[in-house]
Structures are given as C-alpha cells and as structure tokens.
Amino acid sequence: MSDEALANLMTENRVFAPTAEFAAQANATAEMYDVARADRLQFWADQASNLQWEQPWSEILDWSDAPVSRWFVDGKINAAVNCVDRHVAAGNGDRVAIHFEGEPGDTRTITYKDLQELVCQAANGLEELGITAGDRIAIYMPMIPEAVVAMLACARVGAAHSVVFGGFSAEALRSRIEDASAKMIITSDGGFRRGSAFALKPAVDEAAAASPTIEHVLVVKRTGQDVDWNESLDIWWDDLVLKQSTAHVAQGFDSEHPLFILYTSGTTGKPKGILHTTGGYLTQAAYTHRVVFDIKPESDVYWCTADVGWITGHSYITYGPLANGATQVMYEGTPDTPHKARWWEIVEKYGVTILYTAPTAIRTFMKWGDEFPAQHDLSSIRLLGSVGEPINPEAWMWYREAIGGNNTPIVDTWWQTETGGIMISPLPGVTGCKPGSAMGPLPGINAEIFDDAGQAVGNGSGGYLVLTEPWPGMLRGIWGDLERFKETYWSRFSGMYFAGDGAKWDEDGAIWLLGRVDDVMNVSGHRISTTEVESALVSHPMVAEAAVVGASDETTGQGIVAFVILRSGSEDGPGVAKILRDHVAKEIGAIAKPRQIMIVAELPKTRSGKIMRRLLRDVAEHRTMGDVTTLADPTVMNLISQGIDSGPNED
Ligand code: WT7
C-alpha cells in the first residue's frame, strides 16, 4: 500500500458501535476477553468442551516441542461425527444443512440426516477401496455438496484430505499429489461456471497418469460431459458411494491426528503443505464461527461465498458451520451468471442472514452499481463479513449501506491458511467496527506488532504482525518439511509466529492490516508467490529471466505484472505475451496469469545481483521511481518505464 493510501486509511475514525438490539442477542460477551486473559488455556478448554469427544484430554496444551504444538493431548474425537451425527442425535436431523444452488439453477436441499447418510455412504465407499486412517486423499471438485461430503468422509475414516482448488492446473494437482503421496483422487467430470460446463476430469487424468501413488479416482457426475475412462483407476461416485449402507460406525481419532493438508504459496517456488490436525482445529473453527458470525443454528441462514479449495471454504463452509449445526447456502457459479444480481437473488430466495465474502467481490459489485442489489429484498441480512485482504473504507461503507441496509455490523476477519481460523476481528455485539480495520485479536488470541528489532510498537505505530502465543487451530507444520516450518514462521522473531503481514495500531489501539511484507502477492484474496510465477515463466523455452511483482489493482487488490527477458533468438511480437500468459495458466492455473507481461532488455539489479522489485512495482503502479542509486546500471529503469504504458495485455 502506498504511503498516501495508508495516511488516508489511518484518518478513518468512524466507529459503528453495536446496536442495543444486536448486543442483546449476541453470542459473544465482553467478559470473554477478561476470562481468556485470566486463563487462556482454560478458555480454550471451555471452547473445546462444546464439541463431542470420544475420550477426554489429559492436558490442554503441550508446547514442550515448540513450535510444534499438541492441543487437547490424549483426547479422541471424530470431526465428521461432530459436524453431522451429533446434530442428528440431538433431534435436528430435519434441519437443512445445505441449500445448494447450482449455477444453471438446479437446487438441492440437504438436511443433516441426508448429510449423515451421504457421509456414511462415502466413508463406507472409501473403506471398500482400502482407504485407512493416515492415508492422504486429493479432492479436486467444483462447488457442489459432494465436495463437502468427500471432506467429511475422509475425516470420518481418518484419511487426511488435500483439497486442490479446481482452478489449479493438472501440474499443480500432480505436484500436490506427489508431495503428500496421495493414494486417491476424488473429483467430478466438471462443473458449471459462467454459463457453461468446464471440465475437471482431463486434468485429473493427466495428473493421475503421472502419479504412481494414485490407486483410485472417484468421479462424481455433475455435468454429464464426455470423459475418458481408465478402467484400472476410475470409478463413478454413483456406482461406489450410492450403493453403500447409510450406516457407518465412526471411531474417535487422536486429537492430533492429521485432518487435512492445504497447500499455500510461500516465498519460494514450491507451495507449502500446511498441516492441520483434528481437535484444536475444530475447536477454533467452531468457536470463531459461533462468536464472530453470531450464528443461531435454529434461525440463521449463513452464506460463505468462498470455494472449498481455500482455507475459508474449509473452516467456514465445512468445519465451522457444520460443527455448529448451522444452515448454509452453497452456490456453484459466478456472481454475474446469468445476470449481475444473482447473489442478491439468492439472498432473497433463501433469506440469507449472514454473508461472508471477499473485498474483491465487494469492489466488483460496487463497480457494477447499486441497481443490482436494489432489485432484491436484502432485509434478512443481519451480519456481514469480509476476508482475504485489507478492505478499503470506501468498499466497507458501500457493503454496509448497499448490502447491509446501513445497520449491520461488518466483521473484517484477519487470518491465514496457517492459523486455521479467524484471529483478528471485531466481536459483533461487543466491539465497535471501524471501516477498514480488523479491530483486535479475538479472546484467546495474543497478537503484537513488532519493529525490525523485535520490540513491540505502541498505538499510532506500525511494523510486523506477530502472534505471541500458540492457539488451537495453528498449523502443526509444513508437510514433510520441519525445517522450512521453523525457518518460515518461527525464526524472524524467535519463538513467536511471524505472519508475514505488515500492520499498524491506530491511536485507539485498533489494528489495521497493511498487506504482505514478503514476496507473496494477494490477487482477489488468493495468495500467489512471485517466485512461483517467475519459475513458471522461466520454464518456457523463450524466457531467459523473469521478475514478477504485485501491482495495486482497484478491484483485485493486486494484479500480477511480469517483466520478462527473452532468450536470444526469441523475438518479441504481438503473440508473445499471450503465449507466456497461457503458459503460466498451464503451469499453475488461470488465477496466476499475469495481468500484464512486459518484455524488457534488462532487469534492475543491485551490484550483488538482487532484483529490485520495489522499482518494478513503482513502474507497474505508474509511480515516480524511488531511489535508483544502488542499481548496478541506473539507466536500466528508464528503458523499462518507457514500455509500461502499453497497458494491460489481458485477454
Ligand atoms: C493472507 C492469508 C484467511 C483466508 C483467506 C486468505 C491476507 C486475509 C485479511 C484481512 C487484511 C487479510 C493477509 C494474510 N488477509 N484476511 N481481513 N485483512 N489482510 O488466506 O491465502 O492463507 O492468505 O491474506 O495478507 O497473510 P491465505
């Protein structure tokens, strides 16, 4: 963020205090902060007690092997039982778990009893295929209920799932399968998006063919499109799962049993397999979902618009809401299909009361105009949430006014794939909300902002966001790479978790998140590493060298801009940028396609050979260039900046 934008942000001093009406019914209380401060571990134990344990824990936290933590030691628990069976057992089997809305307009209503039957059938199916506790299963699915069923079936039998976002390429899927030695893939023929069917099976076929560990590919029929069929691997969901018994006796697993691996980008070219385990993760997902979203399972209709391929989908579509017995909406497609009011139509249709989405979506709607939300009755909405990147006060205010009827709290929730659940957020009904601020750490969470020297800074100052105490939903490691885990998160400020985000306390002690401080970009709330895109670019035979930066973008937060030096013999021409952009899509996925590729003759380097990304960002953001005196060749930048105005070459 530019200094100017930051200065503007920090002058934001509107505070929307909780209304008496909201406060009177809120799940959260002001005392929770005091209780957690007085005895943090007991506070977390109280939250864990809201779950059903097959065997109680003997110790709340074992931190003796830090930074690897063990929570609710010796406890035994089954995540799927907590998300499904116990609600049925409590007499709520008829409550709707999922209102599914397909993009073409097909719908399904799945009650907790239906969900229980499906999860049990899928669990039986997995066991029939020889899956046992401790195995890893890749899930590559569109946003259909079977994605959630597949995750819960894995949890039920103790196999860790590794959900790979459906927008990732065959190569991204393959490398994740390899890293985790996954035994099986659960997928579908395809899904519906932007008015047509997209295919998933071909990417799965390609990945499976190159993955010796894969023994089975389980395929849900969603679109009915033609698929290639490999008799030795492939099996239809309907032929395996729907033929199973709807009863399955679940076993409690150790609290630290792996629940899932989710890959996220780091500062190197290799994504990190973030490992989450069962008891602590589920405790935090359920607790945060209950207090931050103020969920009332009997009356609320909750809708999180994320994809299950990201952590938000894991914690706030699958585990948090279902652990709390909530009713939720799940939508398959894009917000503008078949028209730009599709989301608001869905809100009205199901009477959505709580909506959780990303700033990039909010800014897109803002651009489309007020007339679309105005076409529908949104008065059911009583709480709004935002996640994924800093939300600018203007978008925050638009969200509140155009969607929230100017009277709903907005929870701006800061967290990460690594944290497992929300860490910093207003507590609706208790704390006020400031447009653009995530306010403060939740009860049970300890955060600080440190300067370079590791000293905590005070109000009015900024630095690096650090989490100073372990929390139950914290990652337990990077799959297969303990050293990288220690190095990435625990070495910058010894013994404390370095989040990689810049942050600032305002004069009132509210936290403002300022974006990443490392070489990680945030595009539409998705984390993409500059190095990963650079590696994808240089893997093309035409490319000699590449430097990638995240340039601020009005809608997506950041956009990817790549500066590329071609190999001698390869000539720049009208088609080159497209070839390279498509190559990145093939290597990583369409989400990583650069917004703009500039072919340059040189890159700005220091005398020691380090690329000065700061200068490239200045160019990409059309700013006056910063100090160039440390460059080996200061004239390089003139050449580069002359080319930038050719504009985006997005197709
Ligand atoms: C990074 C984590 C957490 C689910 C979605 C992204 C940024 C996330 C906020 C927020 C400012 C935010 C941070 C963080 N971020 N939420 N409310 N305000 N920044 O998960 O892919 O693991 O990315 O997203 O930079 O480090 P992720």
Residues whose N, C-alpha, C, O or C-beta is under 5 A from the ligand:
A	BS01	WT7	T312 S386 V387 G388 E389 P390 D412 T413 W414 W415 Q416 T417 E418 A499 D501 L513 G515 R516 G525 R527
